[in-house]
Amino acid sequence: MPIWAYCYCGLIVAGTIFNLFDKDKIKTIYQFSGETLSGICAVSIFLIAYNIVHFKNSEFLSTLCICYGLFWAYHAHRHYLNYDKFKSDIHESAIEVHENMLKEIAEMKEAAIAEGADPKEVDEQFAEVEKEYDFDETEKEAYYLYIGVLVLLSALVIPYLYVYLISLGVFGN
C-alpha cells in the first residue's frame, strides 16, 4: 500500500473517532454502530484494493462496503449538505460573534472612561466599528464557504473512489 493510502486510512480512523463525539453529545447505539461500521468499511476497501486481505468475492464485498459507506455518510451528515441549514448556522455564528464584539467594545469604552479618558476621544476611536450586523456580507461568506465545503468533500471522495476502482480491478495496483 502506498504511503498516501496509509495517511488516508489514518484520516478515516481519525474522522470516525471525531464523528463519534461530534457536537459534544452522546450518540445513540445505532449512530455509534453505523459510524464505526462505516470506518471499518472504508478501511476495508483499501485493504482489499491493495491485496492485504483476500476474500472469495472481494469485488462484491468492496461494492457493499462503498455503498454502505456512502449511504451512511449521507445519512449521518446530510444536515451539512442542506444549504439553507448551513446558511442559517453561519448567520447564527456571525450574529453571536458580532454581539460579543459589541459587548467587548462597550467594556473597553467603560474601562477607558473609568481610567480618565475623554468620552469624546473614546467614541472617536471606536467610530469606525460597524454597529449593525452585515447580513449581505454574511450571506456572501456563507455561499462561498458552502462551495468550499462541497469542493473539499469532492477532493476527499476522489481518492476513495480511485481505491474502490482498484479493488474492482479497473486500475492496477
C-alpha positions in Angstrom: 0.0 0.0 0.0 1.4 3.4 -0.9 2.1 5.9 1.9 -0.7 8.2 0.9 -3.1 5.3 1.4 -1.9 4.8 4.9 -2.4 8.5 5.5 -5.9 8.4 4.0 -6.7 5.4 6.2 -5.4 7.4 9.2 -7.8 10.3 8.2 -10.6 7.8 8.0 -9.9 6.5 11.5 -9.5 10.0 12.9 -12.7 11.2 11.2 -14.6 8.2 12.6 -13.4 8.9 16.1 -14.2 12.6 15.7 -17.7 11.8 14.4 -18.4 9.6 17.3 -18.0 12.6 19.7 -19.2 15.4 17.3 -21.2 18.2 18.8 -20.5 17.1 22.4 -23.5 14.8 22.7 -23.7 11.1 23.3 -24.6 9.2 20.2 -27.3 6.5 20.2 -26.2 3.0 19.7 -27.2 3.0 16.0 -25.2 6.1 15.4 -22.2 4.6 17.2 -22.5 1.3 15.3 -23.2 3.0 12.0 -20.2 5.3 12.2 -17.9 2.5 13.4 -19.0 0.2 10.6 -18.6 3.0 8.0 -15.0 3.5 9.1 -14.3 -0.2 9.0 -15.8 -0.5 5.5 -13.8 2.4 4.3 -10.5 0.9 5.5 -11.6 -2.5 4.2 -11.8 -1.1 0.7 -8.1 -0.1 1.0 -7.1 -3.5 2.4 -9.0 -5.3 -0.5 -7.6 -2.9 -3.2 -4.0 -3.4 -2.2 -4.4 -7.2 -1.6 -3.6 -7.0 2.1 -6.7 -9.2 2.7 -8.2 -11.7 0.3 -11.8 -12.8 0.1 -13.6 -15.1 -2.3 -15.9 -12.3 -3.5 -13.7 -9.3 -2.9 -15.4 -7.1 -5.6 -18.8 -7.8 -4.1 -17.6 -7.0 -0.6 -15.8 -3.9 -1.8 -19.0 -2.7 -3.6 -21.1 -3.5 -0.5 -18.6 -1.5 1.6 -18.6 1.6 -0.6 -22.4 1.5 -0.9 -22.8 1.4 2.9 -20.1 4.0 3.4 -21.7 6.5 1.0 -25.2 5.7 2.4 -24.0 6.3 6.0 -22.0 9.4 5.1 -25.1 10.9 3.5 -27.5 9.8 6.3 -25.2 10.9 9.2 -24.1 14.2 7.7 -26.9 15.3 5.4 -27.5 18.4 7.6 -24.2 19.7 6.3 -25.4 19.4 2.7 -28.6 21.4 3.3 -27.7 24.9 2.1 -30.5 26.7 4.0 -29.5 25.0 7.2 -25.8 25.7 6.5 -26.5 29.4 5.8 -28.6 29.6 9.0 -25.8 28.1 11.1 -23.3 30.6 9.6 -25.7 33.5 10.4 -26.2 32.3 14.0 -22.4 32.1 14.5 -21.8 35.5 12.8 -24.5 37.2 14.9 -23.0 35.7 18.1 -19.6 36.9 17.2 -20.9 40.4 16.3 -22.8 40.7 19.6 -19.7 39.6 21.6 -17.6 42.1 19.8 -20.1 44.9 20.6 -20.0 43.8 24.3 -16.2 43.9 24.4 -16.2 47.3 22.8 -18.6 48.6 25.4 -16.5 47.2 28.2 -13.3 48.7 26.7 -15.1 52.1 26.4 -16.2 51.9 30.0 -12.7 50.9 31.2 -11.1 53.8 29.2 -13.6 56.3 30.6 -13.1 55.0 34.2 -9.3 55.5 33.7 -9.9 59.1 32.9 -10.0 59.2 29.1 -12.2 61.8 27.4 -15.5 60.2 26.4 -15.4 62.0 23.0 -12.0 60.7 22.2 -13.1 57.1 23.2 -16.1 57.4 20.9 -13.9 58.7 18.0 -11.6 55.7 18.4 -14.5 53.2 18.0 -16.4 55.2 15.5 -15.3 53.1 12.6 -16.6 49.9 14.1 -19.7 48.7 12.5 -22.6 48.8 14.9 -25.0 46.9 12.6 -24.8 43.3 11.6 -23.9 43.0 7.9 -26.4 40.5 6.6 -25.4 40.7 3.0 -21.7 40.1 3.7 -22.6 37.0 5.8 -24.8 35.7 3.0 -21.8 36.0 0.6 -19.5 34.4 3.1 -21.9 31.5 3.7 -22.3 31.0 -0.1 -18.5 30.8 -0.7 -17.9 28.7 2.4 -20.6 26.2 1.2 -18.9 26.0 -2.2 -15.6 25.4 -0.4 -17.2 22.6 1.7 -18.5 20.9 -1.5 -15.1 21.2 -3.2 -13.4 19.8 -0.1 -15.9 16.9 0.1 -15.2 16.1 -3.6 -11.5 16.2 -3.1 -11.8 13.8 -0.2 -14.0 11.4 -2.1 -11.9 11.2 -5.3 -9.0 9.0 -3.7 -11.7 6.8 -2.0 -13.4 6.2 -5.4 -10.0 5.6 -7.0 -9.1 2.9 -4.5 -12.6 1.4 -4.9 -11.9 1.1 -8.7 -8.6 -0.5 -7.9 -10.4 -3.1 -5.7 -12.7 -3.9 -8.7 -9.6 -4.3 -10.9 -10.4 -1.3 -13.2 -6.9 0.1 -12.4 -3.8 -1.9 -11.5 -2.4 -1.6 -8.0 
